[in-house]
Amino acid sequence: TQLLEQSPQFLSIQEGENLTVYCNSSSVFSSLQWYRQEPGEGPVLLVTVVTGGEVKKLKRLTFQFGDARKDSSLHITAAQTGDTGLYLCAGGMDSNYQLIWGAGTKLIIKP
Amino acid sequence: EAGVAQSPRYKIIEKRQSVAFWCNPISGHATLYWYQQILGQGPKLLIQFQNNGVVDDSQLPKDRFSAERLKGVDSTLKIQPAKLEDSAVYLCASSFTKFSGANVLTFGAGSRLTVL
């Protein structure tokens, strides 16, 4: 069974602080996607990483795919209240038509 | 481009009653997904359609859940009879292709079901 474990499950920090959340698996994925979900809305895709070791930046958000394509991290610099939400990772495999979802990290940024 | 439309946004029913949810995907998207998201958890795939055919329904509780996508465009998900544990948000998503490698899923806002 393929599993994606996200940590921490919950994180509450002050505006301006930095943070990192993780997405780990024992399985190898061909791609890893990160979504953000705000209350009352569906998840919205932030980024897709496909190459081991790949780093992508989206303004203050930095995403990294592990060299072995089993794990990924999301680093936020100088967090803002607008970053509040549920961050979900999802792993995809070329041999499979399904995305494997993590349980998410609930992030709260306090003003 | 218009997003994925879902209705109703909220529904409260008593156990053993029935409920139906509707989804209209992004125009031109061949693949449509129904997910169940219980509070505090990630989405769980219930069923995936490619055009009007079922690609994966392995996690759909077929004794009470049914879904159809007639004409390969919009879709309905039905629960009959509902149980307390069906309380969740039902998310519809669509994508251009069915291959997962770098698939981009666009989600609707979801339908929140409360079963009393």
Interface residues (C-beta under 8 A of the other chain):
Chain A: Q6 S30 S31 G40 E41 G42 P43 V44 L45 T48 V50 L88 A90 G92 M93 D94 N96 Y97 Q98 L99 W101 G102 A103 G104 K106
Chain B: V4 G40 Q41 G42 P43 K44 L45 Q48 V55 D56 L91 A93 K98 F99 S100 G101 A102 N103 V104 L105 T106 F107 G108 A109 G110
